Amino acid sequence: MNRLFLLIPVLLLLTGCLKDTVPVKQIWPTVPKELLEACPDLKQMDPKVDKLSDIIGVVSDNYALYYDCKAKVDDWVEWYNGQQKIHNGK
């Protein structure tokens, strides 16, 4: 009689383990809006401009646009790699 009381809970536990498990769907985090903005186009030179100061101004502005965009892309890569490590449990 004692064995029967032990056998019933063991059988119930084993039948619970045999059922299909519910798959866990992991959700990838959403990306911050600042990282989804496209980089602006670089400024074009007017072919009629022949002043060196105007040319230097456009080149300087383009360098600033480039480095701002580079910082954003670097942030994106850092965020993505960090989220991937968290997602993979590393």
C-alpha positions in Angstrom: 0.0 0.0 0.0 2.9 2.3 0.8 4.4 1.7 -2.6 1.2 2.6 -4.3 1.2 6.0 -2.7 4.7 6.6 -3.9 4.1 5.2 -7.4 1.1 7.5 -8.2 3.0 10.8 -7.7 5.9 9.5 -9.7 3.7 8.4 -12.6 2.0 11.8 -12.6 5.3 13.6 -12.7 6.6 11.4 -15.5 3.4 11.9 -17.6 3.8 15.7 -17.1 7.3 15.5 -18.6 6.2 13.6 -21.6 3.8 16.3 -22.8 4.9 18.7 -25.6 6.7 21.7 -24.2 5.7 25.2 -25.2 8.3 26.9 -27.3 9.7 30.1 -25.9 9.8 32.9 -28.5 12.5 35.4 -27.7 11.8 38.9 -28.8 14.6 41.0 -30.2 14.6 44.4 -28.6 13.5 47.5 -30.5 16.1 49.8 -31.8 16.4 53.4 -30.4 15.0 55.9 -32.9 18.2 57.9 -32.9 20.0 54.9 -34.4 17.5 54.5 -37.2 17.9 57.9 -38.7 19.7 58.0 -42.0 22.8 60.0 -42.5 22.4 63.3 -44.3 23.7 63.7 -47.8 27.1 65.5 -48.2 27.0 69.0 -49.5 27.8 69.5 -53.2 30.0 72.3 -54.6 28.5 74.8 -56.9 30.6 74.6 -60.1 30.5 78.4 -60.4 32.2 78.9 -57.1 35.8 79.7 -57.4 36.6 81.2 -54.0 38.9 79.0 -51.9 37.1 80.1 -48.7 33.7 78.8 -50.0 35.3 75.5 -51.1 37.0 75.1 -47.6 33.6 75.8 -46.0 31.8 73.0 -47.9 34.7 70.6 -47.2 34.6 71.5 -43.6 30.9 71.0 -43.4 31.2 67.6 -45.1 33.8 66.5 -42.6 31.5 67.4 -39.8 28.6 65.5 -41.4 30.8 62.5 -41.9 32.1 62.4 -38.3 28.5 62.8 -36.9 27.4 59.9 -39.1 30.4 57.8 -38.2 29.6 58.3 -34.5 26.0 57.2 -35.1 27.1 54.1 -37.0 29.6 53.2 -34.3 26.8 53.6 -31.7 24.6 51.3 -33.8 27.3 48.6 -34.0 28.0 48.8 -30.3 24.3 48.6 -29.4 23.7 45.7 -31.8 26.7 43.7 -30.5 25.7 44.3 -26.9 22.1 43.2 -27.6 23.3 40.1 -29.4 25.5 39.1 -26.4 22.5 39.6 -24.1 20.3 37.6 -26.4 22.8 34.7 -26.7 23.4 34.8 -22.9 27.0 35.6 -23.0 
